[in-house]
Amino acid sequence: MSTIKSRITGRPGRGLDLVLPGLSAHPADVELHLYGQPDEAYVRHLSEGRTNVRVHGPRSQAELHRSLGRYDVGLAVDILSDRNRDIAVTNKILTFLQSGLFLAVTETSAQRRLLGSFEGHGLLFPPDAEAFTRTLEILIERKGQIRSGRAGRHLAMSGHHWEAESAKLLTEWRRSL
């Protein structure tokens, strides 16, 4: 069974509702694992009638990173509510990449640029339920390829961490002073 990992957003309207029809259509092929402190009513809504939604409570950053090894795909569904959502890449996505997970992310300017820089690391989809269902079908079809590419994706990201990126940032700041 393929597994997809995401964090609970805590309330409706932030994107996870878009994945529900796809999850319902493929209960034997995929599981959605959610981490975080959600609103209990929202969790009931997400898991209602679905046996393939697993909710885990909050984890420390170290525990969360260790758990990523059990998953195939990192899911980030963003509804563009403001300009920042379009131009920023979330820490969640960077964590998924550093862990070697294949990405399934909604199309934003920042995420399009990111995946353009790391070809073969994920798929973009428009923020609608039908698009996610089609994307999910592609992910299920490519499960073997996604799993076999994990080590290569992890290696490709090995130099992309805060220590390396912050050194570049400091260099730019010093140059501008």
HELIX and SHEET records of a PDB file:
HELIX    1   1 LEU A   16  VAL A   19  5                                   4    
HELIX    2   2 LEU A   20  ALA A   25  1                                   6    
HELIX    3   3 GLU A   40  SER A   47  1                                   8    
HELIX    4   4 GLN A   61  SER A   67  1                                   7    
HELIX    5   5 LEU A   68  ARG A   70  5                                   3    
HELIX    6   6 ARG A   83  ILE A   87  1                                   5    
HELIX    7   7 ASN A   91  GLN A   98  1                                   8    
HELIX    8   8 SER A  109  SER A  117  1                                   9    
HELIX    9   9 ALA A  129  GLU A  141  1                                  13    
HELIX   10  10 LYS A  143  SER A  148  1                                   6    
HELIX   11  11 ARG A  150  MET A  157  1                                   8    
HELIX   12  12 TRP A  162  SER A  176  1                                  15    
SHEET    1   A 6 VAL A  53  HIS A  56  0                                        
SHEET    2   A 6 VAL A  30  TYR A  35  1                                        
SHEET    3   A 6 SER A   2  ARG A   7  1                                        
SHEET    4   A 6 VAL A  73  ALA A  76  1                                        
SHEET    5   A 6 PHE A 102  THR A 106  1                                        
SHEET    6   A 6 GLY A 122  PHE A 125  1                                        
END                                                                             
